[in-house]
Amino acid sequence: MSIRREKLILLLMVLMPFTVCTTVAFSQSQLEETPSSMSVSAFFQLNPDQQRQHLYAAVKQRLELFDNIAYSTQNVVFNPQQNLILFPLDGPFSVPPVTDPPTQMNKEYSVKRLNDSYHKQIRQVWPYLPRFDSNPVQESEFFYDASRGRYQRMTLVREHKQAVIAPYEDWVNQEDRLEYWGYGTTKTRGVYFLSDAAHALERLLWFSGNSQAPNESILPGKLNDLDTITLTFKSDLPRQVNQRGSLTVHFDPQRQFLPVAYLLERMEYRDGFSRVRWFEAMRLLDAVQQQGHWFPSRFQWLQSGGLPTADGLVAAYDVKVDSIAFGSVSQDELAFTFPAGIDVTDNIRGVSFTADGNGGAQGEIQGIPYLNLTYLRVLLRRYFPKTVIPVTIAGLFFIGWCMRRQRPLTDFEQAV
């Protein structure tokens, strides 16, 4: 009986990946058949399987726009000091007027992305600082070559230039709000809500016809006077076991299932009590049709380590998309060369040098490539959590197993 059960389990383990792939592949085959727009009532006249397939196909089409995209945005960043507990359902929040000197941060992004590689230029104007009697300006340029795992950053702050070559991103680069409309993995600093929605719909497709109820749901929604389609699913982080999150995304099927809002609340449960530990939300204000695709032209984004009250520390973004183009980026447009005279720290090889403006170094290179503490620190930071710790744990279990086999068995163990 136990042998038959083991065979059945092995058969299910073999067939499960093929079943999942077949379901997802079938839904992807519907991309060409998905209507560009439909009413909410027409959508909910479809059977549940058709609803999932239509919404999944629309989300995948929107994500594919980020495979080749160029855009520029203007961002106003500030603490709203308003009670925004009902955002985004209650409407947009007010943006402070322009003052002299400015009291909020302004960020300008110019981005070109080709699959996983990209080139970014960022200009940040900080609020007025009495210490400097001015508004500090920081200009940064980023380049990531996905095929080589190589990341370059160049920063200019008050005439001070510095450049870095590294295998990992800088946190400043992750502040681009429009990026979270595309592919990505949700971490603590932002939610890739469309990418997460695609995974949730894949789970819904997998549970199609299954008696077990999934943790995702598709229901009619309302955003002021706009009828929407809502997709609600879990949004938990692996390392935060005490927090449970729920993410709801509102789609407008009249505009190619354009996301018009999302709301994320992560609850923390301790000692029988619960509280909102993380609040994040977005609301679309304007959209345009570009090359046949509906795309945001202005949206507001909010993030808070609790409920966004007037006296809380809240990060608010008002984002305007100045330009957008699809399918126009080539690989040659992504790379950039460090200008002559700038000091470069290469954390991949563990050396530093002064750039010559032609992709090389002028003068002496400081440090021995790969044989220095800088390279060792980067290596440990990149591979220690993913490789060294699991291998060490597995090695300890193996040593314990070997030691157990060498000791004589007890009478009970021999009987078993």
Buried (B, 14 or more C-beta within 10 A) or exposed (E): EEEEEEEEEEEEEEEEEEEBEEBBEEBEEBBEEBEBBBEBEEBBEBEEEEBBBBBBBBBBBBBBBBBBBBBBBBBBBBBBEBBBBEBBBEEBBEBBEEEEEBEBBBBBBBBBBBEEBBBBBBBBBBBBEEEEEEBBEBBBBBBBBEEEEBBBBBBBBEEEBEBBBBBEEBEBBEBBBBBBBBBBEBEEEBBBBBBBBBBBBBBBBBBEEEEEEBEBEBEEBEBEEBBBBBBBBBBBEEEBEEBBBBBBBBBBBBBBBBBBBBBBBBBBEEEEEEEBBBBBBBBBBEBEEBEEBBBBBBBBBBBBEBBBBEEBEBBBBBBBBEEBBBEEBEEEEBEBBBEEEBBBBBBBBBBBBBBBEEEEBEEEBBBEEEEBEBBEEBBEEBEEEEEEEEEEEEEEEEEEEEEEEEEEEEEEEEEE
